[in-house]
Amino acid sequence: MNIGSNNPRGELVDKLPPTSAEEQDALLEEHPIRSKEFMLVTSEILRVATLALHAINKRWPCCNFVGVSRVGKSRASSYITAAIKSSFRDVLVFRRNSLSGESKNATVFSEMMSAMSLDERDLKTAVDARVRAARSLDVRARATGAHHVVLVADEANNLTMNQFRMLADISNEMELGLTFIGFGMPNLLERRNALLATDSGYLVSRFLNLMVEIAGIRSETDLREFMSLYDEPSQLEYPAGSRWPISRFFFPGAWLQGWRLGNEAGTLWRLFESRVVEGKRRVGFQISTECVAIAIKSVLIDNRHFKFTTTPISELDWQYGVAQSQFQPSIGWSAKSSENLRTTLQTLEDFGLAPPDLSS
């Protein structure tokens, strides 16, 4: 097999592209698509990152991104965390990270406090503990040369009113500023409205004032843009250094003849649409990027062919991929959430922001 030299730790590095079906199969075992150890930087992630970085640069108190299940909120929060670290030398960022599924309220807050090395039990019972927590965050930030703290919170919709109050107490006691970047399901809008209906409106202005939608794939054009990322070596090349994008690795013969995965978008979109019962489509229908990624992964791995030079994927192959994707035809905004969407959520266009170049 064409593989480069080993590094001092004995790991294989600088692997060359496969020259046969046997080498293709051997290299597949470590392909990032199998382990999810890669991230496609979609235009939606770039849009979200644009506003998050703008909010931090302007020292806004909060910025929240709301979307239905599996549209890529966790991946967006991971990308934003990395973008904050690379873009700001004077900011200390914490991310409450839970990728194992939805968590209960107590777990979400506990993990959030743990990310900041704080003990939730103390915060619940003593006001002075919150003062100490604020001082601790100030000291930790200054020790790194930071003058501002950012908390990136997944599943923010699971936070309770009392937990938001504890966060408010901590941020109020801090000498440095704190920006809250939240990601949550549509019921985060209901949490916001519930706070506004009580005497806790100050919590909205502190943590939930700015609400922006993070969307999935809503059209064939969106789907083609997403699938075309698999044709770009700048998104992921495998083997490393080969300049082979994902799609070329699985169908190198067809690739050389001009085939591209992005050109399959029309077929895949039609098959996803066909699973939506006529008249049952909900407001704001969209396909989650996770569902599409599962379908693509299934089709690429199961149908890989080293030499095939014509259209390598049939409609029947895509039908199987869609069946594997766990796509729920009802995904979208409920009528109630859609009304909140129109009255509460803002779009990036409202801010006149263009995605920055975060490639460096």
C-alpha positions in Angstrom: 0.0 0.0 0.0 1.1 3.6 -0.7 1.7 5.0 2.7 4.2 7.4 4.0 6.7 7.1 6.8 5.8 6.6 10.4 6.2 9.4 13.0 8.2 8.8 16.2 5.1 7.6 17.9 4.6 4.9 15.3 1.5 6.5 13.7 1.0 6.4 10.0 1.2 9.9 8.4 1.2 11.4 5.0 -0.7 8.6 3.4 -1.0 8.7 -0.4 -4.3 8.3 -2.3 -5.4 4.7 -3.0 -4.3 3.2 -6.3 -6.6 0.2 -6.1 -9.9 -1.0 -4.6 -8.0 -2.9 -2.0 -6.1 0.2 -0.9 -9.3 2.2 -0.9 -10.9 -0.4 1.4 -7.9 -0.4 3.8 -7.8 3.4 4.0 -11.6 3.6 4.6 -11.1 2.1 8.0 -9.6 5.4 9.2 -11.7 7.8 7.1 -13.0 10.7 9.2 -16.5 10.2 7.7 -16.8 7.0 9.7 -15.9 8.5 13.0 -17.5 11.9 12.6 -14.1 13.5 13.3 -14.6 16.3 10.8 -16.8 19.3 10.4 -18.2 20.8 7.2 -18.2 24.5 7.5 -21.5 25.4 6.0 -22.6 28.9 5.0 -25.1 28.7 7.9 -22.3 28.0 10.4 -20.3 30.9 9.0 -23.4 33.2 9.2 -23.9 32.2 12.9 -20.2 32.7 13.6 -20.3 36.1 12.0 -22.9 37.4 14.4 -21.4 35.7 17.5 -18.0 37.3 16.8 -19.7 40.6 16.2 -21.6 40.3 19.5 -18.4 39.6 21.4 -16.5 42.4 19.6 -19.2 44.8 20.6 -19.4 43.3 24.1 -23.1 42.6 23.8 -24.5 40.8 26.9 -26.0 37.9 24.8 -26.6 36.3 21.5 -28.8 33.2 21.1 -29.3 30.9 18.2 -32.6 28.9 18.0 -33.2 25.9 15.7 -35.1 22.7 15.5 -33.5 19.4 16.4 -30.4 18.2 14.5 -29.8 21.3 12.3 -26.3 21.5 13.5 -26.4 23.7 16.7 -23.8 21.7 18.5 -21.4 21.8 15.6 -22.0 25.5 15.2 -21.3 26.1 18.9 -18.1 24.0 18.6 -17.0 26.0 15.5 -17.8 29.3 17.2 -15.8 28.4 20.3 -12.8 27.7 18.2 -13.4 30.9 16.2 -13.5 33.0 19.4 -10.3 31.5 20.6 -8.5 32.3 17.3 -10.1 35.8 16.9 -9.8 37.3 20.3 -6.6 37.3 22.5 -8.3 39.2 25.3 -11.3 36.9 25.7 -11.6 33.8 27.9 -14.2 31.4 26.5 -16.0 28.5 28.3 -18.2 26.1 26.5 -20.8 23.9 28.1 -20.6 20.9 25.9 -23.1 18.0 25.8 -23.2 15.9 22.6 -24.7 12.8 24.1 -28.3 13.9 23.6 -30.7 16.2 25.4 -30.0 16.7 29.1 -32.2 17.5 32.0 -32.3 21.0 33.3 -30.1 20.2 36.3 -27.5 18.4 34.2 -27.3 21.3 31.7 -26.6 23.9 34.4 -24.3 21.6 36.4 -22.2 20.9 33.2 -22.2 24.7 32.5 -20.8 25.4 36.0 -18.3 22.6 35.7 -17.0 24.0 32.5 -16.1 27.2 34.5 -14.7 25.1 37.4 -17.5 26.2 39.6 -19.6 24.1 42.1 -23.3 24.3 41.4 -24.1 23.1 45.0 -22.4 26.0 46.6 -24.1 28.5 44.2 -27.5 27.2 45.1 -27.1 27.7 48.9 -25.0 30.8 49.4 -25.0 34.2 47.9 -21.4 34.7 48.9 -20.5 31.6 46.9 -21.7 33.4 43.8 -19.5 36.4 44.8 -16.6 34.0 45.1 -17.4 32.4 41.8 -17.4 35.9 40.1 -14.0 36.7 41.7 -12.7 33.3 40.6 -13.7 34.0 37.0 -12.1 37.5 37.1 -8.8 36.0 38.4 -8.7 33.2 35.9 -9.5 35.6 33.0 -6.8 38.1 34.0 -4.3 35.3 34.5 -4.6 34.6 30.7 -4.5 38.2 29.7 -8.3 38.3 29.1 -10.5 41.3 29.7 -13.8 39.7 28.9 -15.5 36.3 29.5 -17.7 34.4 27.1 -20.0 31.5 28.0 -21.1 29.3 25.0 -24.1 27.2 26.2 -25.6 24.3 24.3 -29.2 23.4 25.1 -29.9 26.8 26.7 -33.6 26.1 26.5 -33.2 23.6 29.4 -32.1 26.3 31.8 -34.6 27.3 34.5 -35.5 30.7 35.8 -33.5 30.2 39.0 -30.5 29.0 37.0 -30.6 32.2 34.9 -30.8 34.2 38.1 -27.7 32.5 39.5 -25.9 33.3 36.2 -27.1 36.9 36.5 -25.8 37.1 40.1 -22.4 35.9 39.1 -22.1 38.2 36.1 -23.3 41.2 38.2 -20.5 40.5 40.7 -17.8 40.2 38.1 -15.5 43.1 37.4 -15.1 41.9 33.8 -17.9 41.7 31.3 -19.6 38.4 30.3 -21.3 37.6 27.0 -23.7 34.7 26.9 -23.9 32.8 23.6 -26.8 30.3 23.8 -28.0 27.6 21.5 -31.4 26.1 22.0 -34.6 24.5 20.6 -37.6 26.6 19.7 -39.0 26.3 23.2 -36.3 28.8 24.2 -38.7 31.3 22.8 -41.4 30.1 25.2 -38.9 30.4 28.1 -38.2 34.0 27.0 -41.8 34.9 26.9 -42.5 33.3 30.3 -39.7 35.4 31.8 -41.2 38.5 30.3 -44.6 37.7 31.8 -43.1 37.7 35.3 -41.0 40.2 37.2 -37.9 38.7 35.6 -37.7 40.7 32.5 -34.2 41.8 33.4 -33.1 38.2 32.8 -34.3 38.5 29.2 -32.3 41.7 28.6 -29.3 40.0 30.2 -29.4 36.6 28.5 -32.2 36.2 26.0 -32.6 39.6 24.4 -31.2 38.8 21.0 -32.6 35.7 19.3 -31.6 34.5 15.9 -32.7 31.5 13.9 -30.2 28.8 12.9 -31.7 26.9 10.0 -31.4 23.6 8.3 -31.7 22.8 4.6 -34.8 24.4 3.1 -34.4 24.1 -0.6 -32.7 22.2 -3.4 -30.3 25.1 -3.7 -29.4 24.8 0.0 -28.9 21.0 -0.4 -26.7 21.4 -3.4 -24.5 23.9 -1.6 -24.2 21.5 1.4 -23.4 18.5 -0.8 -20.9 20.4 -2.8 -18.8 20.8 0.3 -18.0 17.1 0.0 -16.4 18.0 -3.4 -14.0 20.6 -1.8 -10.6 19.4 -0.5 -10.5 22.7 1.5 -13.2 21.2 3.7 -11.6 17.8 4.1 -8.9 16.0 2.3 -8.2 12.3 2.8 -5.6 11.0 3.0 -4.1 14.1 4.5 -2.1 16.1 2.0 -3.6 14.3 -1.0 -6.0 17.1 -2.1 -8.6 14.4 -2.5 -12.0 15.6 -1.2 -14.5 13.2 0.4 -16.4 12.4 -2.8 -13.3 11.7 -4.8 -12.0 9.1 -2.3 -15.2 7.0 -2.7 -15.5 7.4 -6.5 -12.1 8.3 -7.9 -12.9 7.0 -11.4 -16.2 8.9 -11.7 -14.5 12.0 -10.3 -11.9 12.0 -13.0 -14.8 11.9 -15.6 -16.4 15.0 -14.0 -18.9 13.5 -11.6 -19.5 15.5 -8.4 -21.6 14.8 -5.4 -23.2 18.2 -5.6 -24.8 17.3 -8.8 -26.9 14.6 -7.0 -28.8 17.2 -5.0 -31.9 17.3 -7.2 -32.5 13.5 -6.7 -31.9 13.6 -3.0 -34.1 16.7 -2.4 -36.9 15.1 -4.3 -36.7 11.9 -2.3 -36.7 13.8 1.0 -39.7 15.8 -0.2 -41.5 12.7 -1.1 -41.5 11.6 2.5 -43.6 14.6 3.5 -47.3 13.7 3.4 -49.1 16.1 1.1 -50.9 18.8 3.2 -49.0 17.8 6.3 -46.0 20.0 5.8 -45.4 22.2 8.8 -44.5 25.9 8.7 -40.8 26.4 7.9 -40.2 22.8 6.7 -36.5 22.0 6.6 -34.2 19.0 6.5 -31.6 18.8 9.2 -28.0 18.8 8.1 -27.4 15.7 10.3 -30.1 13.7 8.5 -28.5 14.6 5.1 -25.0 13.8 6.4 -26.2 10.3 7.5 -27.8 9.6 4.1 -24.7 10.7 2.3 -22.4 8.7 4.6 -24.5 5.6 4.0 -24.5 6.0 0.2 -20.8 6.8 -0.1 -19.6 3.8 2.0 -22.1 1.2 0.7 -21.6 2.1 -3.0 -17.9 3.1 -3.2 -16.3 2.0 -6.4 -12.7 2.6 -7.4 -13.0 2.4 -11.2 -16.6 3.1 -12.1 -16.7 6.1 -14.5 -20.4 6.7 -15.2 -23.0 7.9 -12.7 -22.0 6.0 -9.6 -25.1 6.4 -7.4 -28.6 5.3 -8.5 -31.9 6.7 -7.3 -32.5 3.4 -5.4 -29.2 3.9 -3.6 -30.4 7.4 -2.5 -33.7 5.9 -1.4 -31.9 3.6 0.9 -29.7 6.5 2.2 -32.8 8.5 3.0 -34.3 5.6 4.8 -31.2 5.4 7.0 -31.2 9.1 7.7 -33.8 9.0 10.5 -35.5 11.9 8.8 -38.8 13.0 10.4 -41.1 14.5 7.8 -42.7 16.7 10.4 -39.6 18.6 11.3 -40.1 22.3 11.3 -41.6 25.1 13.3 -45.0 24.5 14.9 -47.6 27.1 14.2 -47.1 28.7 17.6 -43.4 28.7 17.3 -43.7 30.1 13.8 -45.7 33.1 15.1 -43.0 33.7 17.7 -40.4 33.3 15.0 -41.9 36.2 13.1 -42.2 38.5 16.1 -39.1 37.6 18.1 -36.3 36.1 16.0 -34.0 38.2 13.9 -31.9 37.3 10.9 -28.4 38.1 10.1 -29.6 40.3 7.3 -31.0 42.6 10.0 -27.5 43.4 11.0 -26.0 43.9 7.5 -23.1 41.5 8.3 -21.1 39.6 5.8 -19.4 36.3 6.8 -15.7 36.9 7.7 -12.8 35.0 6.3 -12.1 32.5 9.1 -9.9 30.2 7.1 -6.6 31.4 8.4 
